[in-house]
Every structure is written in structure tokens, then in C-alpha cells.
Amino acid sequence: MKQVVVGLAGHIDHGKTALVKALTGINTDRLEEEIRRGMTIDIGFAFLSKEITLIDVPGHEKFVKNMMAGVSAVDAAILVIAADDGVMPQSREHLDILKLLNIHTGCIVINKIDMVDDEWLELVESDINDLVKGSFLENTPVIRTSATNGDGIDKLRESITEICSSIPMKQDNGIFRMNIDRVFTIKGFGTVTTGTVSSGKLKFGQSIDLLPQGKVLKVRGLQSHTKTVERVKIGDRAAINLSNIEKVSLGRGDVIAEPGYFLPSRQIGAYISVLENADKPIIQNQRIRIHTGTQEVMGRVAIINSKVINPGDSYSVIVRLESPIVTSFSEKFIVRSYSPVVTIGGGQILANLITDKWKIASVKIESLFHADEGERIKIEVASWKYLPLDEQAVKYTFNMSLECLDQKISNNDDVYWIRYKTDRWLVTKQQMDKFEKSISDFLKDFHSKFRYRLGPQKEEIRQALKANSRFLEFVLEKLMQNHDVNQTGEIIHLPGHSIQLSRDEEKLMAKLLTYLNTEKFTSSGISDLAKNTGEADKKVKLLLDIAEQQGLIIRLVGRLLFTRENFEELKGKIRIFLKNNDILTVTDFKEMAGTSRKYAMPLLEYFDKLKITSRVEGGRILYD
């Protein structure tokens, strides 16, 4: 069953509360001060039917903050204008706010018709037509009512029902979220929060995140439309009884949500549109008020590619906030000036977690500003470059279930998931192509700079490209499968690349290998080899490093050098020995290798590391 929330907006004392009472029998002025002063101060709720919730918002300019907390969740709006007053300042401001929040449907009510004559009513209706021209309320029904004597109330009820029946189902992000608009305590139950469920569903007994506090709480009870229920869903007015938290620890503006999908942020990327009728522009670094959901947060606006946003204009921005905010991808918000406190514009969240420096972040936000939703997902994913979004990062970035996101990208071949071992990343084709090219370019540059090195190790590539190590592994394996990259031992290099030695260097290399081959497993140090060959230590070390890169020698514990030829011969002897004997002792190994314990122990440990042998009590056995 579709739930619809209808907000009643308009200037103070134009009869919004009286209309709700006439429609439902409920007085939404619940506070003692509201009753005493005869003025709505806070938002109030009443149910027109099982499917339709009415929200009454305050009309006084001092309480527009409360008004926005109410209309942030509405699906349709009723603009109420008193016949005796006509269009007033908050009539205009409330309409501006509704337009900025992208409300698409509603109707207009001229209330208190019993206080004026027909001629005056025609003048008021003409002013209203001028007010709503070009807005979502242009050409919508104008219903004349009197909450006092009941005139037009039945027609208004019918009109609301008709409007609500035509509203499409809300787009659901697949995860529970609710902006808290009220908190109170019920004796015997504890802390209760209320709000309109903006997405997903919540079941009794489920755990939820309280944000921005970062606490995990348990749901101990649920109500919707004053009835106890097992679950609440998108569009429902919900009362949620939370366990193990005091009323003072949370309040209006806080968010409760499914765990693992939202992170509070002190910096957001967005675009801001300034109202055409705003008195002043927004200027660079101006202090503003951001209203999103039921939250109000102060911040300073950094305008991208401009120093000012004039009335009627829109620009991409980064807002640095004075306290954390909880927002979602593509969420709408209202902008009010710091002082005087008036509505000056609105906007939409483009990125809710800004971690890059200005130079990088501003380019991304500007790109997002000029893109549609599908392109925005692609741009956001690609912006993470070589540190790709894993499943958890995807949840925090897009604030929707993975199933919902998959539906959004199902027709976009440029955005897709890749899986590698236990990892799963969301990437773009552009991102992958760029990473592969960066690896290739890095190797070309490396080969050019380091003539005596076959290539870098993986860690050197990872550090240079600032890449995720597992992601790098995945891409390197792909490049090797396509024969675009080769690996020799731990060294990565381009196909066909080899170290080019001079004729003298080749002769010295051969002499060193012959000498080490002759030594078998009694390793000489670099100084000894330099003396025996008549070469400088530095030159000998260089060529031994090259021989190690080429897999011609094995270096253990930093200075023990053995030729690959000798090592392979010894490996064969071990295998034959252990096929005919139960265990290989250190003494057996020393005799087999013709070496001392000093060299035998590092060699045995190396065989263990390679999983050729396995250590047991008394010696070694074959690993397999």
C-alpha cells in the first residue's frame, strides 16, 4: 500500500492548523505554548486516511527552520493563503522552498472565504495565479474553503485524495533511512523517535546506526499511524522505540539508518542555485545555512569557477561544514543566509565524502555538476583511480543497496564489478584502461632510467602509482595473460626487455658465475670475488645484482651467493634422498651439499620457504 505525505505550507495565521482539524478532527498544535499563543511553532501530524499523512508546518518567519524539517519528506504540497490577507512574505518563501525541494504536485487553498466578498476573492486568486506562474502549482486546483464553517472542506478532501492517487511510487534506495523530527520519552518504554521513512524498511529487533553520533542501537518497538507494527517502510510515518539510549543523546536533525551505508561528513560537493528573487548573490567563502532532511548545519561555500553566484544562476561548490552532516548521493537541500535568516537558494548533493585536495576535488565536482545521474555514478567511480571502490566504499559513496546500484548501472557497459580472489571492486572501463596504460608507461620509463635493472618489483610499481596492492596484482595478472607484461622471479618488465651488457661486462659476468659454480655451497663475499677477478667491489656488486634479477644466482641472508645451476642440482639430490629415506638430517645435508653448518642452515630454511622440504623433529621431509 503506497504511503503519501502531504505538507500544508503558507504564511502565519492563514489557517493551516484549522484546515487539518477540519479535515481530520485532530489539532496538530500539541505544545502548551502553541495552544496559549494560538500559533503553530513546530511541525504537527495528522492522518487523513491509512495511506495519507498531513503535515502542518509553522508559518512564522522565525520558525522556517521547523517548517523545512516538516516539508523535507513531503510528496505533495498544499499552499494555503488566507482570503483576507492574500499573498504574504511566507507564502512566497514557502513556495520557493517547495520548488527547490523538487515537489511536483499539489493544490492551492484560499482559506477564510467567509471573511471577504466574491469581488475580493477574485483579486486574491489573480494574485495567487501570478505567484505560482511557472511553478508546479500553475494550473493546479484552487479550492476555496472556510475551516470555520466547513465550506469547501469535502472538496479539499476529495482533491487531496485524487492528487495522492496519481503520485508515483517513491524511488527506493533499498536501505532504511529516517530523518528524526521528534524525540520523546514514554514511561515504561524509554526513548522514542519519529520521522518519515525516506527509504527502505525496518523490522522489529533490527540494529540501526544513529548518526552522526556513530552509535549502533536496537529497535525495541515500532508504530505507524498510531498502531503497533512489525515493520515500517518507505513513506510511512514511523515511531521507533530505541533501546539503551537517553532522550538527551539524540534529537531533531539526527539520522537513523541501516548500518554501513552512511558516514557523517564535514565537507560536501554540490551545486547551488540562487533564487531569481533573492536580494543578494552568494559570494565566495560566504557563511550559509544548509538544510537537508531535518538537519540544519552551518558552513562556508567555496564556489568552483566563479567568485559569486548571482540570483537565477547555478554553480558547483564545495561546502566546508562547521559540524558533521549526514547526506545521501543526489539529495536535495535548502540554502539560507546566516543573517538575516532568509531562504536564498537550494541545491543537490553531488559527492557526500570529499577527501581530495581542492585542485582534484573541484575538477570532479564540476564534472558531476554537468552530468546526469548515470554519468555521475561513472565519474565518481572513475575518480578513485587505482584505489578502486570495494563493496563497503560503494555503500558509503552512493548510500543505496548494491542491488539498487546494480539496477542503475545495468544498461551502462562502462561501469562494472570485477572480482579477484576475496575482493570485489566497482570500476569503469576508462579507469581500467588508464591503469593498464599507466603500468606500461611506468615500465617504459623505468627501463629507460635504470639500464642495469631488469625491471621493478610490484611494490615499487604500487608506490609509484599509489595503487591498491591487490588491485595491482589483478591488473598485472591480466596484462601477463595478454602477454603485455612479463614477470621474471619478483621482477616485472615489458616483453622483450633485457639488460644490455657491454662485451667486458659480459666477460666479467661469466667469470663470476664460473667462480661461484666452482665454489658450490661455500659462498665468497663480494670483496673476495672482487679480489679474485681483479675488479672493483662496486662493479662486482652491480653484476651480481643483475645476475640475481636474471635468476642466474640466488642470494640468501643478504650475502650468501649460490648459482641457480648448483641450487637445482642440490634440489634434485634432496628429492632422490628423501624418496629412499624417511628423513634428511642436517648432517646428511651438509655432506650432500659439501658445505659447513654456517651455509647449510640458511639453505635448508630456503628450501622450507619454497615448500620443497618441511621441518620436523630431527630434520626434514618432502613438503608434498
N, C-alpha and C positions, 0 to 999 in steps of 0.2 A: 504494500500500500504506500503510495507516494505521499511524503510529508512536505507541506509548503509553509513557509514563514512569510507573513505579510507585515510590513512596517508602516505605521502611521506617522507621517512627518508633517512639520508645519510650525508656524510661529506660536509663541506662548499665548494661552487663553483663546485659542481658536477651536477648542472643544474636542481634542483628540481623545482624552480620557473619557469624556461624556459619551462619545460615539462608541468606544469599546464597551462601556457599560450598557448602552442601549442595544448593542449587538449581542452581548454575551451574558449580561446581568452581573458582570464582575467589575469591581472598582479596582483598577490597577495601581492607584495611589495607596501604597501599603505603609509608607513611612509616616510616623506621627507628624513630622514637620510638613509633609506634603498635604496631609489632611487639614492641619491647622492653618496653613497658608493658602490652601486651595490652588496649589501649583505643583505640577509634576517636576520632580528633581531628578529622579532616577528612572531607569527603564522598568516597564511593567509588562506582564504577560497575561494573556487570556486565550482560551481555546474556543474558536468559533465552531469547530467540529473535531472529530477524531483525527482528521488529516490537516486541519488549518490552525496555525498559531498566529495570534495577533500580538505585535509588539508595539507598545505605546512608548514613545520617546519624548524626553523633555524638550520644550520649545524655546526656553530662555537661552539667550546667548551665552550666559555663564555656564550652562550645562551642555554645550555642544559636545564636549568630550564624552559625556554619558550617552548622548544621542548616537554618536558614532559606534559606541560599544554595542548598541542595540541593532543598528541597521547593517552592521558588518556581515550579518548572517542572513539577510532577508532575500527572498526570491522575487518579491513584488512589492510595490510601494503605493501607498495612498497619500497623496498630498492634500492636506486639509487646510482650507482657507476660510476664515470667518467672513460671512457676508457683510457684517457691519464694519470690519477693518479693511478687508481687501488684501491685496498682496503687501506683505511686510518683509523686513530685512531677513528674518529667519526662514520665511517662505523661500526666498532666493537662495540662501546659504544651504538649506536642507536639500533643495533641488540640485544644486551644484554637487553636493556630496553624493547624492544618489546616482547622478550621471557619472561621476568619477569612479564609483564602485561598479560601474557597468551593469546597473539594474536595467532590465529590458522591458518590463511591463508593469502595469498598474492602472490607477484611475485617479480622478480628481474629485474631491468633495467640497462643495460650498456649504458650510455648516451655518447654523443660526439664521436660517432664512426667515424665521418668524419675526426677526428684529428689523427687517427692511422691506421696502416695496419692490414690485417687479421691475420698475424702471432702474432702480439702483442695482438690482441683481444683474441686469443686462450689462451695466457698466463694469461691474466686478468681473463678470465672465469674460468680457472683452479684454480686461487687464490680464486675466489668467491666461487667455489664449496667446497674448503677446509674451508672457513669461515663459511658457512651455514650448514656444515655437522652436523647432529644430531638435527638441529633446525626445526621449522615449515616451513622454506623456502627450506629445502632439497628436491630435485626432483620437485620443482615448476618451472614454465616457466621462462626462461631467455630471455628477449626481448632486442634486440639491437636497439637503437634509436639515432637520432640526432634531438634535438629540434631546431637546426639552419636551417636545410634543410628539415625537416619533415619526414625523413626516420624512419620507424617503428612506427610512431605515430598512424596510423589507427590500426595496430596490437595491440598496447598497449591499445587503447580504447576498442577494442574487448575483450582483455584479462581481463581488469578491469570489464567490464560488465558481462563476464562469471563468474568471481570469485564472484561478488556480488550476482548473481542469485543463487549461491549454498550455500550462508551463511544462516544458520537457523535463525528464528525469535529470537530476543533477549528475555532473561528471564526478565519478567516484575514483579517488586515488588508491583505493584498495587497502588503506591503512587507517586505523582510528585516530581522529584528532578532534579536540573540542577546546575552543577558547572559553575560559572561565569568565562568566559575567557576575556571578554572585557566590558568596561563601557564607555559610551559617552553621550553627550547631543545633542538633536535635538531641534532647536528653535521652539517654539510653542507646543512641546510635552513633553519636560523635559528629565528625566533620562531614558536611555535605556541600558539594559544588554543583552549580547549574550552568548550562550553556546550550547552544545549538550544535549538534554533531555536524561538523563540516565535511567529514569523510569517514568511510569505513564503518565498522561495527565493533561493539564492545560487549563482552559477556560477563555475567556474574562470576566472581572469583578470579578474573584475569588480572595480570600485573600491568601497570601503566607507568610511563615516565611523567614526572611532574617537572615542568620546565619554566623558567631557566634554572631552577634550583638543582636539577640533576638527581632528584630522588626517585627511587622505584617504590611504588605503592601498590596495595592490593585493593581491588574493588569488592566491598562487602555488601553492597546493595545498589539496586538500580530502580529508578522510576521514570516514567514518561507519561505526560498528560495526567499526572496525579495518581497513576496506577503503578503498582509494583510489577516489574517485568524481568525476564531472564536476560534480555539483551536490548541494546539500543543501536540504531543505525543512522546512516546519513539522513539529515533533515529533521531528526527527532529533537524536540526539546527534552533534555535529559537532566535528571537529578542523580548525582553519583555520590554514594556514601563511601568515603575512603578510610582505610584503616591506618592506625599508627601515625597520625599527624594532627597537630592542633590547628585551630582556625587561624591563629596569628601567623602561621608559617606559609600561608598562601593567600591569594586574593585575585581580584579582577585584573586581567592582563596576563595572568599565568596561563599555561597551556598544559593539558594532559593529552598524552599521545601514546600510540603503540611504541614500545621500546625499540631503540635502534634506528630511528628514522629522522630525528631532528637533533640539531646541535645549536645552542644559543650562539649568536654572533654579535660582534661589536662593529662589523663593517659589512655593508651590503652594496651590491651593484644593482642599479635600477635605471629606469628612465623616469623623468618627472615632467609633467605637463602643467603649465601655469594657466589658470583660468583666464579667459579673454576679458572678463570684467574685474580682474584683480587690480588693485590700486597701484601696486608696485611690482617690479620684476624680482626674481630671486637672483642674488648676486653671489659671486664666488666666496666660499667659506662662511656663508650665512648660517646662523643658528636657526634650526627649524624643529618642528614637532612632527614626528612620524606616527600615524595612527594605522595600525593593522590588526585585524581581529578586534579584540578588546584591549589591546595594548596601546600605550602612549609612551614614546621614547624620544628624548632629545638627541639631536645630532647636528653635525656640521656638514654642509653639502660641498663636495668638490665636483665642479662641472667639467665634463670632458669636452674639449674642442671649443670652449667658449668661456667667457668670464661672467655671463649673465644669461638668464632665461626670461625673456620678455613675455608679457601676457599674450596668450594664444600660441606660444611656442613650446616645443618639447626637446629635451636634450638628455643624453645619457649622463649618469652621475655615479659617483661613489660616495656613500654617506658613512661618515665615521660617527658611531653612536656613543653616547655617554653612559649607557647601561645596556646589558645584553637584550637582544630581541629574538623571538622565535618566529621565523617566517618559512614559507614554502616557495618552491620554484613557481614562478608566474603569478604569485599572489598580488592582488591589488592593495593599494594603501592610499591614505589621505595625507596631504601636507598642510600644516597650519603654521602660521608665523609665530615666532617666540613672543613678540609683543609689538602691537596689540595682538591678542589671540584671535585670529580670523582664518578662515579657510582660504588658501591661496592656490591650491592645486592638488594633484594626485599623481599616481604613477603605478608602476608594476615592478616586482622583483625579477631581476634577470639572473642574479647569482647571489645566493644567501651565505656563502662562505668565501670571503676574499682573503687569500693568504699571500698572493704575489705582491711585489712592489708596484708602485704606481705605473711605471712605464709599461710593464707587462699587463697588469690588470686593466688599465684604461683601454688598451687596444682590444682586449677581449670583450669588455662591456660594450664598447662602441659597436663591435661586430654583432653582439647579441641584440642590440637595440634595433638594428636594421634587418633582423631575421624573423621568420615565423617560428612557431613552436618546434616543428620538426628540425629546422635548421639550427635552432638554439640548442637542442639536445646534441646535435652533431658537433657544433662549435665547442660546447662545454666539454664533451668527451675528449675531443682532439687537443684541447688546451692542456691536458695533463701530460702530454708528450710521452716521455719514456718512463714515467711513473704512473702507469695506467690505473684507471678506476677498478678496484675489485668490488665484490658484491656489497660489502659494507659501505665503502665510499660512494657507490652508486645510490644507496639508500639515503645517505646524508645529503647528497648533492641534489637529487630530484624529488625526495620526500614522497615517494609513491612505492607501491609494491612492485616487485620485479616483474610480476605478471602484467601489471598495468603498463609498465615501461615497455615490456616486450610487444604489447599491442601497438604502442605508439611508434615503434621502430620496425614493425613487421613489414612495412612496404618500403623501407629505406635500406637498400643494399649497402650503403656506405657506412652503416653502424651495425656492429655485430659483436657477439660474445666469442671469446676464444678460451679454450680450456687447456691447461698444461699441468699434468700431474694433479696436485690437490688445489691448484689455483684456477681462478676464473676471472677474466677481465673483460670489460666493455671497451671496445676500441673502434676507431674509424679506419677506413681504407687509406685515407690521406695520412693518418698517424703512422700506420704500419709501413707504408711506402717511404715516408720520411725517415723512419728509424732505420730501415734497411739501407737507405742511401747514406745516412749519417755514419753507419758502421763501415760501409765500403769506403767513404771519403776519409774516415779516420785511419783506416788501414793503409790507404794510398799515401796519406800524409806521413804516417809512421814509417813506412818503408822508405820514403824519400829522406826522412830526417836521420834515421838510425840504420846506417849501411851495414853494421856488424850484428844486427839483431834480426832474427827470422820474423819476428812479429811480437805483439804484446800478449800478455795473459788476459784472461777475461776480466779480472779485477781492474786492470789498467783501462780497459775499454769502458767498464761500468763507471769508474770515477770520472773519466773524461767526458762522457755523455750524460752523467748524472742520471743513470738508469736504475730501474728496479732489477736486482740481480737475477731473479727467476724469469722475469720478462726477457732479459738479455739472453739467458740460456735458451729460452723458447725460440727467439728470433735467430740466434746463431745456429741452432739445430736445423731450422727451416732453410737457412742460407746454405748450410752444408749439404742438405739433401738435394738442393738445386744446383750444387757444385759452384756456388758463387763465393764460397769461403772454404778454406781448408783448415784442419787442426793437426798439428804435429806435437804429440805429447800434450803439454799445457799451453802451447803456443798457437795463437790464431793468426792466419795470414791469408793473403789472396792467392788463388790458384796460379801456379807457375812461378810464384815468387821464391827466390832462394838468395842466400847470402853470396855475394860475388867476392871471392878472394883473389889477390894477386898471385902470380906464379910463386913468388918467395913465400907468401903466406900459406899456400897450398903445400909446399915442401915442408915447412915447419909443422903444419898440422899433421902430416903423415909421420914425421919424425916423433912427435909427441904421442900419437896413437900407437906406434910401434913400441915405444918405450913402455907405455902403460900396459900394453898387451903382454910384453915380456915379463913385467912385474907380477902379472896375475892379480893376487889379492894382498899384496904388501905395498900399499899406496905411498908414492912420493908426494911431497908437498910442492906447491908452485915454485918456491925458491930452489928446491932440489932439481926440479925439471928445468928451470932456467939455467942453472949451473951446467947440467948435463948437455943442454942444447946450445949453450953459449949465447942465449938471448936474454933480453931484459924481462924482469918479472911482469911488467905491465903488458908486454906483448904476449907472453905465455898465458897470462890470465885471460886476455881478450880471446885468444884462440880456443882455450878450454871452455870458455862461456859459449862460444859458437858451436863447438863440438857437442856440448850439452844440449843446446837448442835443437841441434840436428839429430839428437838421440844416439849419438855415437859413444858418449860416455855417460856414466851415472855418478852423481855426486851425492855423498851421504854425509850427514852431520857437518855440512859446510866445507870440509877439506878432504874427505876420503874420496878418491877418484878411481873408478874402475871402468874398463871398456865394456860396451854393450856385448861384444863378442864373447868376452870371458864370463860375463854375467849369464848369458843364455846357455853357455856350456855348463856352468855350475847348476843352473836350474834343472837341466836335463839329468845331471848326476843325482840330484836330490830326489827327483821323481822315481828314478830307477832304484835308488837305495830304499826308499820307503815302500816300494812295491814288494820288495824282498825282505823288509824288516819292519817291525812294529813301530819303532821309534828312532828318531835321529837325535843323538846326544850332541852336546857342544863339542865334546872330544871327537866324535865321528865327523862333525862338520869341519873342525879345524884341520883334521887330517885330509879330508876330501878337498878343501879349498887350498891347502898348503899355506896356511896363514896362522897368525897368533890370535889369542883371545881379544886383543885390542881391536882387530879388524873383524873378527868373527861375529862378535855380539851385534854391532851395527848392521852387518849383513843379514843376520838372522831376523832382526827386527824389521828390516826392509822386506824380506820375504813374507813375514807375517802381515805387514801393511798391505802388500799386494795380494793377500789371501791365497798365497801359494802354499804356505805352511800355517799351522795353528799350534800355539804353545799349549803344552800340557805338562803335568808334573813329570820331571825327568828329561824333557826335551821337546821335540816337535813331531807332529804327524802331518800328513797331507790335509789341506783345508777341505777339499771336496771328497 
